[in-house]
Amino acid sequence: MQLEEYVDLTALNTFGLRARARYFAALADAADLPALVQRPEFDRRTVLWLGGGSNVLLMQDYPALVVHMENKGVRETHRSDGLVYIEAQAGEVWHDFVLHTLDMGLCGLENLSLIPGTVGAAPVQNIGAYGVEVKDLIHSVRCFDLDTLDFVVLGNADCRFAYRDSLFKHSGKGRYVICAVTFALKTHFSANARYGDLAAVLAERCAGRAATAKDVSAAVCAIRSEKLPDPALLGNVGSFFKNPIVSAAQAAALQAQYPDMPHYPQADGTVKLAAGWLIDQCRLKGFQIGGAAVHERQALVLVNKAQAAAADVRALADHVRERVEARFGVILFAEPDWLPPSFGI
């Protein structure tokens, strides 16, 4: 495996922040991991495992080794109890993988279409959209354990999934390198179109006929394309802030003041609010600091409008959080990882 020095990472992070890696390796085969960790440039405390770069903000040059996960491959492992188990390597592009499963006649992932990033990043963030979270489809995750220097398989429960959260963001961070993910998918389709405006768009597209999984995927892509800018054209990391979860009492007090406020009761009695709606009510669409701006059509998305510097992103994110907290008493937290973490909110 070749290691390079002072490699430009601008094209490898979807926000397009300018940064370089002190050392860089492209990992095309997970079998190379045991050799890689023996290299003198490797330090598990500082190494950055980079997938699609759609959930990171590079606030400065990365002073250590960056490993770009480029391992590819999708295969069916087995079938059991009406489910088909599909293993995808970590470097697979997420949306391409979703479309591949649909072409195989499988369903379950259609609501997660067009989410940027790679398969390996999906469990870390427990990505979700339109009423579906990836944890509901993940059977297991194959990892390289940096404690034991061996490959291990973690079951769904081992991953400790929660809303936009997992083991890999806590005690597993810095220990497990995700190499592949196995999904349990169905051959019998049942549409999940309860969230947002998906049902209306789907009904319009299908014009009375029964919807298929591919129809749902196409509807999701149409909605996301309308609301979310293409990172290849306008740098962004998708949803910049997590939807906040508040107590039932706080949600009720806000509803009394804002009857039209979207809210989603959770199983534990808390209530999820829509971060985009909160930001929109502060009239921040289009607001810009330096080269960073709140997107004109989707308040939840911050964009790189004019070669934004890291300081622009930080200042804009702080401004949005302060405005929302001042008006609603709700604190927003960012979805992407800030690197180094000391910049994070």
N, C-alpha and C positions, 0 to 999 in steps of 0.2 A: 504494500500500500504506500502510495506516494503522499508525502506531506509538503504543502506549499507554504510560503511565508508572505505576509502582508497582502492578503487576498481581499479584494473589494467585495463587500457584502451588500452593496446597494441594490443589486438586482435580485438578491435572495431574501429580502424582507419586503412584504407587500406595501408597507407604508412608504418605502423608498427613502428612508433616512440614510444619510451617507455615513458609512462606517467600514473599517477594515478589520480583518482577523489577523492576529499575530501568527498563528499557525492554522492551517486548513487541511481537512481530509475529506474526500468524497467516499462514503461507505456504500459500495455496490453489493456487498454480500455480508450478511450478519456473521458468517463464519470467520470473518477477519477480525472480529472484536477481541478475541483473546490475545492476538498478536498486537493489536492497536494499543491496548491498555498497558502493554509492556514498554511502549516507546517512552523515551525520556521526556518528550513534550507533553505527555498525557498526565493530567492531574485531575482526579475525579472531583475535587472541590471546585474547580474552575472551568472544566470543559463545558462547552455549550453544544447540546445536541439539537441540530436545526433541521426542521422538516420543510414545510412550505413557506415558513417565515410570515405566516398570516396572523400570528398571535404573539408577536414580539415587537418591542420598541427598542431599537438600538440607540441608546442615548449618547454613546461615544464609541470610539474604536474598541474592539474586544481584545483585551490584552493577553488572551490565552488561546487554547486550541478550540476551533469550531469544527464539529463533525457534521457534515451534511448527509442526512439519511437518503440514499438513492437506491436502496434495495427494492426490487420489483418482483411481482408474481402474484397470481390469484389461482387458487385451486379448491376444488370440492374435497373435503376430507371424508365425510360420511353422511348418511341420512338416518334419522331416528325419530319415531313418534310424530311423523308428519313435518319434521323440520329438516332443512338442508343446511349443513355446516360448511361455511366457506371461509378459508383462511386467506388473508391478504397481507402482503409484506408491508412494512411500515412506510416505505418510500413511495407507495402508490398514491397518486393524486386522488383525493377523496371523491370528487364529483365523477371522475372517470370510473372509479370503482363502483359507485352507485349505479351509473348507467350500465355497467357491465353486468351487475346482478339483475337488473331489469331485463336485459337482453337474454339472460339465462332463464327467464320466466319466474324469477323469484321476487318476493315483495317484502316490505318492512322498512326499507331505507328511503323510499320515495319522498317522504316529507323532508328529508335531510339533503335534498338535491341542491347543488350549486353553492354549498358551504365551502369556502376556500380552505386550503390546507391539505394535509396528507392523512393517510389512514393511521399512522403512528401517533399523530397528535390528537386524534378523536377521543381516545379514552382519557387522556390527561385532562382535558377541558370538559369531558362529558358533554360534547356538543349536542345542541338541540334546536329544533325549529318546528313551528306549526303543530304543537302538541305532542311531539315525539322527542325523546332523549336517546342517545346512542346506547346508553346503559341497558335499555330495554331489549336491545338486539345483540349485545356482546355476550358471547359464551365464555371466552377466555382470552388472555393476553400472554403471548410468549415474550419473555424478557431475558436479557443478560444481566445477571446479578453481580454487581461490582463488589459485593461483600464476599461471595463465595467463588467468584470468577467461573461461574457455570450458568448454563441456560436453565430457566425455570418456567413453568406455566402457572399463571395465576387465574383462578376461577373468577366468575363475576363477583361473588361476595367478597373475595379477597381484595378486590379493587376499591372497595368502600366508596362507591359512587354516591354523589349528592349533586345538588343543583350547581352546574358548572364547576364541579369539584370531583376529586378522586384521591386515592392513595398517592398517586404520582405527583401531586402538588404538596404533599406533606411528608410523612415518614418515608415514603418511597422515592422522594425526590433526591437525586444524587446517588441512588442505589440501583434502581432498575432502568435499564435501557430497553425501551419497547422495540421489539424486532418484527413482530407480526401480531395480528389480531384475528380471532376466529369469531364469526357471526353466525347466529342461528336464525335462518330466514324461512319464510313460508312459501308454499306454492299456491295456496288459496288466498286470494286477495279480499280484503275488507277495508274500504276506504276510511281513513281518519281525517275528516275535513271539518272538525269542530272549531278549529282555532282561527281567529282573525277572519279575513275575507276570503279564505281558501275555498269555502263551500260555494260562494257566489261566483268566483272565477271559474271553478270547476264546472258548475252547472252551465255557465255560458259557453264554455269550450265544448262540452259534450252534447249540448242541444238535445236533451231528452234521452240519449242512450246511456247505458250503464258505463260508469267510469272504470278505467283500468289503472293499474299502478303507474303505467307510463303516462296516463293522463294527469294523474296527481303530480308526478314529477314535472311534467311540462307546465302545469299551472303554478307550481311552486317557483319554477325557474322564471316564469313570466312576472310573477309578483316581485321576486327578489331583484330581477333586472330593472324593474320599474322603480323600486325603492332604493336599491343599493348600487353604488357606482362600481364599475369594473376596475379592480386594482391595477390592471394593465394600462388603464387609461387615466385613472386618478387614484393615487396612492391612498390606501386605507387598510384597516385591519377588521373590517366588518363592524359589528356592534362594538362600540368602544367601552360602554358601561354595562355592567350587569343590571338586570331588572332587580330593584331592591325588594327585600322581603321585610315586612313590618308586622307589628302586633295587630291583632284584630281591633283593639281599641284605637290605635293610631289610624288604622285604615278607616274605621267608622267616623272618626273625627274629620278626616280629610274628605270623605264622601259627603258628609253633611255640608261642607263648604264648597265642594266641587262634585255635584251629582253626576256629571258625565265622565268622571275619572275612571279609566279602565282599571279593573282589579280582579285578581284571580285567587280565590280562597285555596289554601293548601291543606293537605291531609292532617298536618299537625296543628291546625288552628290559626296559623299565621296567614298573611295575605301578600301575594306578589303584586307589585305595581309595575307599570310600564315606564321604564326610564325615558324612552323616547318622548312619551306624552308629557312627562314632567319637564323635560328640557324644552319641548315645543311651547309649553305654556309660559316659559320665561322669555319667549320670543328671541331665541338664539339661532334659529336657522340662518345660515349665511354669515354669522358672526365670525370675524377673522382676526387672528393675531399673527403678525409676520406672514409666513407661508402656510400656516395651518388654519383650517376653517371648519366650522360646523356645516355639514352638507345642507344644501338649499332645500332638498326634498325629504331628507331623513335625518331628524335631529339626533338620533342615536349614533350617527356615524361622523367621526372626525376625519378630515381628508387633508392630503398633502397637495395644496393648491398651487404653490409656487416655490418649489425647492425648499420646503420647510426645514428649519433647523430643529434639533432636539429641544432647545429652549422654547421654541414656538409651541411645540406640542405640549410641553409641561405647563406653560402659562395658560394655554387655551383650556386644557383639562381642569386646571385649578379654578379657572374662571367659571366654567360650567358647573362644577361641584358647588362652588360658593353660592352661585345664584339659586340653584335648586334647594340647597339647604336653607338659605335665607327665606325662601318663599314657602317651602313645604315642610321644613324640619326633617327632611329625608337626606341621608348621606349616600352618595353614589360611589361605587368602587369600580375601577377599571377592569375590563376582562383581559386584555393582553398583559404579558409579562414585561416589566420594565427591566432593561439590562444596562448597567448593573441594578440589582434590586433596590438599592438605596434611593433610586429615583421614583419608586412605585407609589401608587395611591390605591 
